[in-house]
Amino acid sequence: MRSEEDPIGVRLEVDLPRELSETARRAVLVAIADADSYGHRRTGEGDCLWALVINKAEQNPGDR
């Protein structure tokens, strides 16, 4: 897994195997369910899932 701070939050990336079992596929869906944005990228080297979690406290400092 890779993580990178973004100006609005944190972006996480994980490489996925070409074939996922049903259990693994469900675990991936649960893991990204709370992300604000997510996607999938396929390259010649493999598949990558990314998710962005926005730091809402930074966007709305008055809401603390």
Contact map, one row per residue, 1 for C-alpha under 8 A:
1110000000011110000000000000000000000000000000000000000000000000
1111000000011100000000000000000000000000000000000000000000000000
1111100001111000000000000000000000000000000000000000000000000000
0111110001110000000000000000000000000000000000000000000000000000
0011111011100000000000000000000000000000000000000000000000000000
0001111111100000000000000000000000000000000000000000000000000000
0000111110000000000000000000000000000000000000000000000000000000
0000011111000000000000000000000000000000000000000000011001100000
0000111111100000000000000000000000000000000000000001111000000000
0011110111110000000000000000000000000000000000000001111000000000
0011110011111000000000000000000000000000000000000111100000000000
1111000001111100000000000000000000000000000000000111000000000000
1110000000111110000000000000000000000000000000011110000000000000
1100000000011111000000000000000000000000000000011100000000000000
1000000000001111100000000000000000000000000001111000000000000000
0000000000000111110100000000000000000000000001111000000000000000
0000000000000011111100000000000000000000000001100000000000000000
0000000000000001111100000000000000000000000001100000000000000000
0000000000000000111110000000000000000000000000000000000000000000
0000000000000001111111111000000000000000000000000000000000000000
0000000000000000001111111000000000000000000000000000000000000000
0000000000000000000111111100000000000000000000000000000000000000
0000000000000000000111111110000000000000000000000000000000000000
0000000000000000000111111111000000000000000000000000000000000000
0000000000000000000111111111100000000000000000000000000000000000
0000000000000000000001111111110000000000000000000000000000000000
0000000000000000000000111111111000000000000000000000000000000000
0000000000000000000000011111111100000000000000000000000000000000
0000000000000000000000001111111110000000000000000000000000000000
0000000000000000000000000111111111000000000000000000000000000000
0000000000000000000000000011111111000000000000000000000000000000
0000000000000000000000000001111111100100000000000010000000000000
0000000000000000000000000000111111100000000000000000000000000000
0000000000000000000000000000011111110000000000000000000000000000
0000000000000000000000000000000111111100000000000011110000000000
0000000000000000000000000000000001111100000000000011110000000000
0000000000000000000000000000000000111110000000000011100000000000
0000000000000000000000000000000100111111000000001111000000000000
0000000000000000000000000000000000001111100000001110000000000000
0000000000000000000000000000000000000111110000111100000000000000
0000000000000000000000000000000000000011111000111100000000000000
0000000000000000000000000000000000000001111111110000000000000000
0000000000000000000000000000000000000000111111100000000000000000
0000000000000000000000000000000000000000011111000000000000000000
0000000000000000000000000000000000000000011111100000000000000000
0000000000000011110000000000000000000000011111110000000000000000
0000000000000011110000000000000000000001111011111000000000000000
0000000000001111000000000000000000000001110001111100000000000000
0000000000001111000000000000000000000111100000111110000000000000
0000000000111100000000000000000000000111100000011111000000000000
0000000000111000000000000000000100111110000000001111100000000000
0000000011110000000000000000000000111100000000000111110000000000
0000000011100000000000000000000000111000000000000011111000000000
0000000111000000000000000000000000110000000000000001111100000000
0000000111000000000000000000000000000000000000000000111111100000
0000000000000000000000000000000000000000000000000000011111110000
0000000000000000000000000000000000000000000000000000001111111011
0000000100000000000000000000000000000000000000000000001111111000
0000000100000000000000000000000000000000000000000000001111111000
0000000000000000000000000000000000000000000000000000000111111111
0000000000000000000000000000000000000000000000000000000011111111
0000000000000000000000000000000000000000000000000000000000011111
0000000000000000000000000000000000000000000000000000000010011111
0000000000000000000000000000000000000000000000000000000010011111
